[in-house]
Amino acid sequence: MKQPLEIRCVTEPLDDYVEAVRRLLGQLTTRPIAFGKTELEQLLADESSRLYVACLDGTVVGMATVGTYLCPTGRKFWLEDVVVDEAYRGRGVARAFLETVVDGLHLSGTEKLYLTSNPSRIAANRLYQSMGFQSKITNVYYKTPE
């Protein structure tokens, strides 16, 4: 990575961000996800979510969402939809991007940052472990409404 990486917290629903998120979602998952300007506007209006992008020379090359909520056991932070464009992988972009995002959260000693990652994403899992994330032995369940 030779150019300086710029990290932005997205605050405006610009068409360029919509297109970048669509492109990156296509590299993150095989399931079709409808994402347009309305969805970006909703995401930006939600006070519990922040969308971050990593840019090189003005091009969005990565994204991550940080969600937070408060519950009786304390405040929880979740990293979601973390992806770096496949053309930029292996250059240190993901590490620099995540370090900047995580450092900007200013977590207290009682707060925790969580993420999940598909075991098939070997490089991503190695990165998370090398950054100090620990595996939590738990079952993750989901339910799709009928």
Backbone as ProteinMPNN parsed JSONL, in Angstrom:
{"seq_chain_A": "MKQPLEIRCVTEPLDDYVEAVRRLLGQLTTRPIAFGKTELEQLLADESSRLYVACLDGTVVGMATVGTYLCPTGRKFWLEDVVVDEAYRGRGVARAFLETVVDGLHLSGTEKLYLTSNPSRIAANRLYQSMGFQSKITNVYYKTPE", "coords_chain_A": {"N_chain_A": [[0.852, -1.173, 0.0], [0.96, 1.922, -1.131], [-0.117, 4.483, -1.45], [-1.574, 6.954, 0.758], [-3.931, 5.747, 3.055], [-7.243, 6.642, 3.365], [-9.652, 7.055, 5.826], [-13.056, 7.183, 6.181], [-15.956, 8.209, 7.934], [-19.063, 7.643, 6.906], [-21.358, 10.122, 6.175], [-23.119, 11.27, 4.457], [-25.605, 10.434, 2.05], [-24.384, 9.683, -0.58], [-24.35, 8.925, -4.095], [-22.027, 7.648, -4.994], [-21.183, 6.245, -2.737], [-23.291, 4.448, -2.432], [-22.981, 2.852, -4.736], [-20.412, 1.815, -4.226], [-20.833, 0.337, -1.862], [-22.653, -1.579, -2.814], [-20.981, -2.92, -4.668], [-18.981, -3.94, -2.963], [-20.511, -5.527, -1.223], [-21.192, -7.543, -2.965], [-18.825, -8.927, -3.048], [-18.603, -9.83, -0.531], [-20.7, -11.541, 0.135], [-22.657, -14.197, -1.269], [-25.32, -14.085, -1.375], [-28.099, -12.355, -2.647], [-28.44, -8.888, -2.085], [-30.471, -6.203, -1.679], [-29.523, -3.019, -2.06], [-29.717, 0.331, -1.91], [-30.081, 3.883, -2.423], [-32.061, 4.559, -0.553], [-31.717, 2.604, 1.455], [-29.136, 3.263, 2.29], [-29.6, 5.831, 3.294], [-31.3, 5.183, 5.443], [-29.553, 3.671, 7.023], [-27.625, 5.625, 7.676], [-29.196, 7.341, 9.16], [-29.685, 5.956, 11.448], [-28.892, 6.034, 14.729], [-27.466, 4.126, 16.103], [-25.702, 2.918, 14.446], [-22.763, 3.043, 12.426], [-21.254, 3.689, 9.367], [-18.252, 2.981, 7.872], [-15.742, 3.763, 5.494], [-12.922, 2.78, 3.551], [-10.574, 4.48, 1.664], [-8.619, 4.812, -1.268], [-6.843, 7.009, -3.174], [-9.267, 8.367, -3.612], [-11.032, 6.35, -4.265], [-13.354, 4.031, -3.071], [-12.308, 1.339, -1.271], [-12.816, -0.409, 0.715], [-15.045, -1.411, 3.379], [-16.822, -1.13, 6.492], [-19.124, -1.71, 9.104], [-20.065, -0.361, 12.196], [-21.937, -1.281, 14.845], [-23.862, -0.511, 17.756], [-25.169, -1.182, 20.998], [-26.952, -0.955, 24.101], [-27.187, -3.011, 26.902], [-28.24, -4.933, 29.832], [-25.822, -6.189, 30.599], [-23.898, -4.471, 29.782], [-22.449, -2.11, 27.397], [-22.364, -3.052, 24.022], [-20.408, -3.499, 21.143], [-20.395, -4.091, 17.69], [-18.674, -5.244, 14.895], [-19.518, -5.283, 11.592], [-20.165, -6.571, 8.293], [-17.579, -6.355, 7.135], [-15.294, -5.76, 4.675], [-12.776, -5.805, 2.191], [-11.992, -4.676, -1.003], [-11.334, -7.129, -3.396], [-9.255, -6.651, -5.184], [-7.48, -5.178, -3.734], [-6.592, -6.613, -1.63], [-4.247, -8.164, 0.625], [-2.398, -6.16, 0.854], [-2.193, -4.781, 3.186], [-4.278, -3.11, 3.656], [-6.714, -3.829, 4.976], [-5.902, -4.27, 7.647], [-4.844, -1.709, 8.393], [-7.132, -0.165, 8.005], [-9.037, -1.351, 9.81], [-7.657, -1.031, 12.256], [-7.676, 1.765, 12.511], [-10.457, 2.293, 12.631], [-11.214, 0.795, 14.935], [-9.554, 1.958, 16.926], [-10.699, 4.484, 16.97], [-13.054, 4.075, 18.306], [-12.718, 4.252, 21.02], [-12.946, 2.431, 23.267], [-13.994, 1.517, 26.537], [-12.673, -0.139, 29.468], [-14.638, -1.963, 30.188], [-16.197, -2.408, 28.011], [-16.876, -4.287, 25.034], [-15.787, -5.349, 21.827], [-17.192, -7.012, 19.199], [-17.179, -9.453, 16.554], [-18.171, -11.479, 13.798], [-17.03, -14.076, 11.676], [-16.968, -15.884, 8.723], [-15.736, -19.158, 8.753], [-14.516, -19.987, 6.384], [-13.26, -17.807, 5.394], [-10.295, -17.512, 5.513], [-7.944, -15.838, 5.494], [-9.017, -13.457, 6.521], [-9.851, -14.295, 9.067], [-7.371, -14.955, 10.197], [-6.23, -12.406, 10.225], [-7.935, -11.042, 12.072], [-7.384, -12.47, 14.432], [-4.669, -11.892, 14.701], [-4.862, -9.267, 15.359], [-5.678, -9.279, 17.912], [-8.254, -10.115, 18.47], [-10.279, -12.551, 19.99], [-11.4, -15.922, 19.846], [-14.697, -16.749, 20.616], [-16.375, -19.125, 22.374], [-19.327, -20.108, 21.406], [-22.707, -20.505, 20.346], [-24.136, -19.3, 17.441], [-27.209, -18.187, 16.519], [-29.863, -17.788, 14.192], [-32.985, -16.603, 12.934], [-35.249, -16.717, 10.363], [-38.029, -14.893, 9.543], [-41.17, -16.391, 8.771]], "CA_chain_A": [[0.0, 0.0, 0.0], [1.849, 3.069, -1.256], [-0.868, 5.716, -1.234], [-2.132, 7.014, 2.109], [-5.294, 5.249, 3.193], [-8.15, 7.606, 4.001], [-10.79, 6.419, 6.461], [-14.169, 8.122, 6.32], [-17.245, 7.819, 8.485], [-20.005, 8.141, 5.909], [-22.396, 10.968, 6.767], [-24.034, 11.719, 3.411], [-25.994, 9.313, 1.177], [-23.949, 9.967, -1.946], [-24.469, 7.81, -5.03], [-20.753, 6.918, -5.033], [-21.176, 5.3, -1.609], [-24.258, 3.388, -2.751], [-22.341, 1.96, -5.704], [-19.296, 1.125, -3.571], [-21.381, -0.676, -0.95], [-23.17, -2.67, -3.664], [-19.838, -3.669, -5.217], [-18.311, -4.67, -1.885], [-21.418, -6.579, -0.75], [-21.072, -8.634, -3.928], [-17.607, -9.68, -2.732], [-18.731, -10.326, 0.833], [-21.691, -12.604, 0.233], [-23.257, -14.632, -2.531], [-26.767, -13.863, -1.304], [-28.431, -11.038, -3.201], [-28.865, -7.888, -1.113], [-30.924, -4.964, -2.312], [-28.969, -1.871, -1.357], [-29.816, 1.533, -2.723], [-29.985, 5.15, -1.702], [-32.968, 4.499, 0.602], [-31.079, 1.801, 2.503], [-28.028, 4.053, 2.83], [-30.197, 6.897, 4.107], [-31.77, 4.568, 6.688], [-28.368, 3.323, 7.802], [-27.012, 6.843, 8.197], [-30.117, 7.953, 10.123], [-29.728, 5.124, 12.651], [-27.856, 6.494, 15.659], [-26.711, 3.005, 16.659], [-24.84, 2.364, 13.394], [-21.84, 3.924, 11.697], [-20.639, 3.069, 8.205], [-16.919, 3.491, 7.575], [-15.151, 3.312, 4.243], [-11.493, 2.983, 3.334], [-10.396, 5.017, 0.311], [-7.291, 5.054, -1.848], [-6.986, 7.912, -4.324], [-10.672, 8.713, -3.796], [-11.829, 5.171, -4.574], [-13.699, 3.221, -1.907], [-11.719, 0.004, -1.422], [-13.233, -1.251, 1.839], [-16.109, -0.879, 4.232], [-17.165, -1.819, 7.731], [-20.166, -1.053, 9.878], [-19.999, -0.557, 13.634], [-23.225, -1.132, 15.506], [-23.735, -0.528, 19.211], [-26.403, -1.16, 21.785], [-26.766, -1.079, 25.541], [-28.004, -4.037, 27.54], [-27.876, -5.013, 31.252], [-24.439, -6.619, 30.804], [-22.996, -3.426, 29.319], [-22.52, -1.697, 25.994], [-21.765, -3.978, 23.063], [-20.078, -2.984, 19.822], [-20.247, -5.158, 16.703], [-18.17, -4.956, 13.549], [-20.319, -6.037, 10.625], [-19.967, -6.32, 6.867], [-16.196, -5.936, 6.91], [-14.792, -6.296, 3.41], [-11.851, -5.015, 1.376], [-12.063, -5.071, -2.403], [-10.367, -8.205, -3.673], [-8.105, -6.104, -5.914], [-6.598, -4.487, -2.793], [-6.259, -7.51, -0.52], [-2.847, -8.551, 0.73], [-1.566, -4.948, 0.834], [-2.246, -4.128, 4.491], [-5.42, -2.192, 3.711], [-7.673, -4.256, 6.001], [-5.329, -4.025, 8.984], [-4.803, -0.263, 8.64], [-8.523, 0.277, 8.084], [-9.644, -1.794, 11.071], [-6.972, -0.39, 13.387], [-8.177, 3.13, 12.621], [-11.854, 2.247, 13.085], [-11.25, 0.309, 16.318], [-8.969, 2.99, 17.788], [-11.639, 5.588, 17.043], [-14.204, 3.749, 19.158], [-12.367, 4.611, 22.402], [-13.634, 1.486, 24.151], [-13.566, 1.49, 27.935], [-12.265, -1.472, 29.905], [-15.777, -2.861, 30.365], [-16.889, -2.587, 26.74], [-16.257, -5.265, 24.153], [-16.04, -5.268, 20.403], [-17.413, -8.358, 18.671], [-17.406, -9.658, 15.133], [-18.22, -12.868, 13.36], [-16.412, -14.25, 10.372], [-17.117, -17.223, 8.179], [-14.465, -19.893, 8.827], [-13.897, -20.131, 5.06], [-12.482, -16.586, 5.122], [-9.084, -17.846, 6.261], [-7.079, -14.66, 5.674], [-9.703, -12.517, 7.42], [-9.783, -14.835, 10.426], [-5.987, -14.779, 10.668], [-6.063, -10.987, 10.51], [-8.623, -10.711, 13.32], [-6.624, -13.064, 15.537], [-3.405, -11.162, 14.854], [-5.196, -7.962, 15.919], [-6.067, -9.447, 19.31], [-9.595, -10.678, 18.639], [-10.247, -13.914, 20.487], [-12.562, -16.719, 19.508], [-15.631, -16.949, 21.721], [-17.093, -20.39, 22.191], [-20.754, -19.854, 21.522], [-23.497, -20.823, 19.168], [-24.831, -18.15, 16.885], [-28.452, -18.626, 15.915], [-30.677, -16.783, 13.525], [-34.295, -17.081, 12.506], [-35.836, -15.946, 9.294], [-39.487, -14.934, 9.66], [-41.849, -17.15, 7.695]], "C_chain_A": [[0.898, 1.236, 0.0], [1.125, 4.387, -1.009], [-1.358, 5.75, 0.206], [-3.59, 6.566, 2.094], [-6.119, 6.297, 3.923], [-9.344, 6.837, 4.551], [-11.867, 7.476, 6.663], [-15.331, 7.459, 7.054], [-18.273, 8.453, 7.554], [-21.12, 8.908, 6.613], [-23.417, 11.446, 5.744], [-24.347, 10.558, 2.472], [-25.659, 9.566, -0.293], [-24.05, 8.718, -2.821], [-23.185, 6.986, -5.107], [-20.667, 5.894, -3.898], [-22.143, 4.149, -1.858], [-23.611, 2.376, -3.685], [-21.2, 1.168, -5.069], [-19.805, 0.032, -2.634], [-21.934, -1.846, -1.745], [-22.029, -3.557, -4.169], [-19.189, -4.532, -4.14], [-19.199, -5.763, -1.304], [-21.364, -7.788, -1.671], [-19.832, -9.482, -3.702], [-17.675, -10.312, -1.344], [-19.636, -11.543, 0.916], [-22.226, -12.962, -1.145], [-24.768, -14.401, -2.534], [-27.077, -12.467, -1.815], [-28.966, -10.1, -2.112], [-29.244, -6.626, -1.875], [-30.396, -3.8, -1.48], [-28.978, -0.691, -2.304], [-29.725, 2.767, -1.845], [-30.877, 5.153, -0.461], [-32.33, 3.737, 1.749], [-29.902, 2.548, 3.126], [-28.561, 5.177, 3.718], [-30.672, 6.356, 5.457], [-30.602, 4.215, 7.6], [-27.755, 4.562, 8.443], [-27.892, 7.53, 9.241], [-30.167, 7.187, 11.441], [-28.567, 5.5, 13.57], [-27.007, 5.359, 16.228], [-25.758, 2.376, 15.644], [-23.973, 3.44, 12.771], [-21.215, 3.118, 10.563], [-19.314, 3.764, 7.943], [-16.475, 2.949, 6.229], [-13.661, 3.615, 4.248], [-11.324, 3.404, 1.883], [-8.921, 5.146, -0.038], [-7.503, 5.874, -3.104], [-8.451, 8.205, -4.644], [-11.588, 7.554, -4.125], [-12.096, 4.386, -3.296], [-13.197, 1.803, -2.158], [-12.079, -0.919, -0.26], [-14.344, -0.592, 2.615], [-16.248, -1.734, 5.48], [-18.254, -1.011, 8.417], [-19.917, -1.362, 11.343], [-21.386, -0.276, 14.186], [-23.009, -1.197, 17.008], [-25.112, -0.553, 19.853], [-26.051, -1.381, 23.243], [-27.712, -2.133, 26.077], [-27.548, -4.159, 29.0], [-26.426, -5.432, 31.513], [-23.428, -5.615, 30.268], [-23.188, -3.101, 27.856], [-21.76, -2.701, 25.134], [-21.524, -3.238, 21.75], [-19.878, -4.178, 18.899], [-19.681, -4.588, 15.408], [-18.938, -5.859, 12.596], [-19.911, -5.663, 9.21], [-18.596, -5.728, 6.57], [-15.711, -6.579, 5.616], [-13.85, -5.285, 2.764], [-11.935, -5.564, -0.039], [-10.957, -6.074, -2.708], [-9.13, -7.711, -4.421], [-7.085, -5.444, -4.981], [-6.197, -5.369, -1.611], [-4.779, -7.874, -0.552], [-1.889, -7.37, 0.74], [-1.564, -4.212, 2.173], [-3.408, -3.171, 4.649], [-6.355, -2.564, 4.854], [-7.15, -3.958, 7.402], [-5.337, -2.525, 9.309], [-6.216, 0.293, 8.822], [-9.125, -0.09, 9.438], [-8.968, -1.177, 12.285], [-7.491, 1.024, 13.601], [-9.601, 3.156, 13.155], [-11.922, 1.85, 14.557], [-10.68, 1.353, 17.276], [-9.929, 4.161, 17.981], [-12.849, 5.32, 17.922], [-13.968, 4.144, 20.611], [-13.111, 3.733, 23.407], [-13.089, 1.587, 25.567], [-13.225, 0.047, 28.299], [-13.412, -2.458, 30.061], [-16.526, -3.128, 29.068], [-16.126, -3.588, 25.875], [-16.693, -5.023, 22.723], [-16.102, -6.688, 19.86], [-17.452, -8.32, 17.153], [-17.56, -11.139, 14.892], [-17.564, -12.925, 11.993], [-16.57, -15.697, 9.941], [-15.766, -17.933, 8.241], [-13.765, -20.053, 7.481], [-13.067, -18.906, 4.687], [-11.178, -16.653, 5.936], [-8.207, -16.615, 6.511], [-7.717, -13.667, 6.635], [-9.627, -13.003, 8.863], [-8.378, -14.716, 11.011], [-5.724, -13.325, 11.041], [-6.696, -10.636, 11.855], [-7.858, -11.253, 14.532], [-5.329, -12.294, 15.773], [-3.629, -9.766, 15.443], [-5.71, -8.064, 17.356], [-7.496, -9.909, 19.531], [-9.454, -12.139, 19.049], [-11.529, -14.63, 20.08], [-13.412, -16.926, 20.762], [-16.403, -18.226, 21.432], [-18.571, -20.127, 22.468], [-21.439, -20.379, 20.263], [-24.162, -19.539, 18.706], [-26.054, -18.697, 16.169], [-29.091, -17.467, 15.162], [-31.988, -17.42, 13.126], [-34.803, -16.146, 11.434], [-37.353, -16.025, 9.45], [-40.112, -15.659, 8.478], [-42.811, -16.284, 6.945]], "O_chain_A": [[1.521, 1.558, 1.012], [1.694, 5.308, -0.422], [-1.542, 4.698, 0.819], [-4.371, 6.961, 1.228], [-5.724, 6.778, 4.985], [-9.974, 6.059, 3.834], [-11.616, 8.532, 7.243], [-15.644, 6.292, 6.818], [-18.334, 9.677, 7.437], [-21.748, 8.394, 7.538], [-24.466, 11.971, 6.115], [-23.456, 9.78, 2.133], [-26.55, 9.651, -1.138], [-23.86, 7.598, -2.346], [-23.239, 5.767, -5.268], [-20.135, 4.8, -4.087], [-21.843, 3.002, -1.529], [-23.687, 1.171, -3.445], [-21.042, -0.021, -5.346], [-19.265, -1.074, -2.618], [-21.703, -2.999, -1.379], [-22.105, -4.784, -4.106], [-18.885, -5.702, -4.368], [-18.698, -6.822, -0.927], [-21.476, -8.926, -1.215], [-19.791, -10.639, -4.12], [-16.903, -11.215, -1.023], [-19.369, -12.47, 1.681], [-22.244, -12.138, -2.06], [-25.415, -14.509, -3.575], [-26.398, -11.504, -1.458], [-29.833, -10.477, -1.323], [-28.439, -6.062, -2.617], [-30.788, -3.626, -0.326], [-28.338, -0.706, -3.356], [-29.342, 2.696, -0.677], [-30.489, 5.694, 0.575], [-32.395, 4.177, 2.897], [-29.689, 2.48, 4.336], [-28.011, 5.432, 4.789], [-30.472, 6.993, 6.491], [-30.662, 4.437, 8.81], [-27.405, 4.545, 9.623], [-27.38, 8.229, 10.116], [-30.644, 7.716, 12.445], [-27.402, 5.304, 13.225], [-25.936, 5.61, 16.78], [-25.079, 1.4, 15.96], [-24.388, 4.588, 12.61], [-20.715, 2.012, 10.769], [-19.259, 4.986, 7.807], [-16.792, 1.815, 5.869], [-13.205, 4.576, 4.867], [-11.863, 2.767, 0.978], [-8.096, 5.535, 0.788], [-8.257, 5.479, -3.994], [-8.831, 8.282, -5.812], [-12.798, 7.742, -4.253], [-11.175, 4.108, -2.527], [-13.597, 1.149, -3.121], [-11.687, -2.086, -0.254], [-14.562, 0.616, 2.528], [-15.846, -2.897, 5.514], [-18.295, 0.215, 8.319], [-19.592, -2.496, 11.695], [-21.934, 0.813, 14.019], [-22.084, -1.858, 17.48], [-26.082, -0.017, 19.317], [-24.995, -1.921, 23.573], [-28.897, -2.146, 25.744], [-26.551, -3.54, 29.371], [-25.858, -5.067, 32.543], [-22.226, -5.878, 30.294], [-23.986, -3.733, 27.163], [-20.662, -3.136, 25.479], [-22.357, -2.443, 21.314], [-19.259, -5.169, 19.288], [-20.159, -3.575, 14.898], [-18.99, -7.073, 12.791], [-19.381, -4.579, 8.965], [-18.47, -4.737, 5.851], [-15.719, -7.802, 5.483], [-14.092, -4.078, 2.787], [-11.946, -6.778, -0.243], [-9.801, -5.887, -2.328], [-8.06, -8.307, -4.294], [-5.954, -5.179, -5.389], [-5.529, -4.902, -0.689], [-4.147, -7.889, -1.608], [-0.677, -7.566, 0.642], [-0.99, -3.128, 2.278], [-3.517, -2.49, 5.668], [-6.752, -1.692, 5.627], [-7.887, -3.447, 8.245], [-5.788, -2.124, 10.382], [-6.455, 1.126, 9.697], [-9.665, 0.772, 10.132], [-9.646, -0.833, 13.253], [-7.72, 1.439, 14.737], [-9.918, 3.954, 14.036], [-12.613, 2.499, 15.342], [-11.265, 1.605, 18.329], [-9.96, 4.763, 19.055], [-13.593, 6.244, 18.249], [-14.927, 4.351, 21.355], [-13.815, 4.233, 24.285], [-11.883, 1.725, 25.775], [-13.467, -0.873, 27.517], [-13.185, -3.668, 30.068], [-17.404, -3.99, 29.031], [-14.906, -3.716, 25.969], [-17.801, -4.561, 22.45], [-15.17, -7.472, 20.044], [-17.724, -7.282, 16.549], [-17.124, -11.959, 15.7], [-17.548, -11.942, 11.253], [-16.329, -16.619, 10.72], [-14.755, -17.368, 7.824], [-12.548, -20.235, 7.437], [-12.257, -18.965, 3.762], [-11.005, -15.932, 6.919], [-7.778, -16.387, 7.641], [-7.026, -13.094, 7.477], [-9.369, -12.217, 9.775], [-8.22, -14.409, 12.192], [-5.076, -13.043, 12.049], [-6.055, -9.998, 12.689], [-7.71, -10.559, 15.538], [-4.937, -12.071, 16.919], [-2.697, -9.155, 15.966], [-6.127, -7.068, 17.946], [-7.912, -10.079, 20.677], [-8.615, -12.867, 18.519], [-12.596, -14.024, 19.982], [-12.892, -17.241, 21.833], [-17.006, -18.376, 20.369], [-18.991, -19.951, 23.611], [-20.793, -20.655, 19.252], [-24.694, -18.783, 19.519], [-25.939, -19.572, 15.31], [-28.863, -16.301, 15.485], [-32.084, -18.641, 12.997], [-34.783, -14.926, 11.593], [-37.907, -17.123, 9.485], [-39.647, -15.555, 7.343], [-43.465, -16.752, 6.013]]}, "name": "protein", "num_of_chains": 1, "seq": "MKQPLEIRCVTEPLDDYVEAVRRLLGQLTTRPIAFGKTELEQLLADESSRLYVACLDGTVVGMATVGTYLCPTGRKFWLEDVVVDEAYRGRGVARAFLETVVDGLHLSGTEKLYLTSNPSRIAANRLYQSMGFQSKITNVYYKTPE"}
